[in-house]
Amino acid sequence: MSSRTSFGLTFYINRTRERKNGECPVMLRININGDRIALQVHRFVKPENWDPARYVMKGRTEEARVFNNYLEAVRLKAHTKYNELLTYTDDVTPQMLRDAILGVNTAKSRQIIEIWEEYVADLKKLIGKEITYATFQKHNTAKNHFQAFLQEKCSCTDISIKAVNYQLIQKYSIYLKTEKGCGYNTAVKFLQNLKTVTRLSIRSGWLLKDPFNGINLTLKEVDRPYLTEEEIQRLIEFNSTFERLNRVRDFFIFSCYTGLAYIDVQKLKRAEIEGNDQSGYWIRTRRKKTGGRANIPLLDIPMSIIRNYCQLELLDAEDPILPILSNQKMNAYLKELADLCHIQKQLSYHVARHTFATTVTMMNGVPIETVSKMLGHKNIHSTQHYARIVDKKVGDDMKLLAAKLNGASTIQFNKTNVEQIPII
């Protein structure tokens, strides 16, 4: 609880607001921890009838008795409301108490799941306008995880937003990593979703302190898998009696040479393929995830895959280019394909995007700025997560450097040169 607990109530008359009949309004000053605020109590008295030492109306008349009983009732109400507010928060302010006395309870604690559900409902309205369905789904899943945590560890379905503190967040983090089986980065992302709600609550005045203060939410660098040139070639040369595996191979290779994520291949339409046989073809699209513009020249391999599945000249602008399977089926069949091609890596469709950034482009000397444009990233930092300078590239670059140095003229120092060097 707060260490500052000073609380005082004082009645006084406001002489600057004197009425024509000489009466002044009676005010109640609320003082909490040095902060003050005043409100009218809807009673008026002439200055000569006011006792400034006892804060009451002078005299023993019936009028004075009724008047002073009213002031005492206001005082009792103020104390009662103050104690009620302390059940919601340790940090009661004069403004909060004034509103409570007037019948406006702005201090009653909001419930975190209630706040979260409102936030998710607002996100749902923005799907297709400002956010994707996947973004909405992530926040909704995060909410469900936290509610499950409350049910299992706190025996409730909702709690006050003010009850979300450092200790509760640490327990939730452990719950995610143990009982939910989340990896470090996945757990951090769920905690970031929770922080979004607490920050919203702080801005709305429902929460005064940041419960995440002192909690590190930095993601760890992940070693992203990619295929080597030899592994790509194995896939290209693979043929199966099962058509589904050949299709999965084609669509995966298509992304290896275009860098498109699954959702961007799925939504790729004729209007986003520009050019002709003479000048070459380009994919010009916007990424579903970020809205970033991606401009990708179509190499022979992805272009041959397109022609294998459609005739561009016969398609309307909104017609899809490739009949890709669901992401779930693609990833399941890719694991089967990896086994058949003796690839000892966990294949998922997104590995194709990593392969494009690393093996197909960066390993072949394409500048990272160019790779970033083709991937549709808005900054180079995003590209650096995909495109790594691997050992082979480092070795090749050093061989070039060695060749330059060996071909350059060197300075020959003879004995005379050395003797002329002053000793310091």
Summary of the structure (lengths in Angstrom):
residues: 424
radius of gyration: 35.6
end to end distance: 68.6
largest distance: 121.0
contacts: 1149
relative contact order: 0.06
helix: 52%
strand: 12%
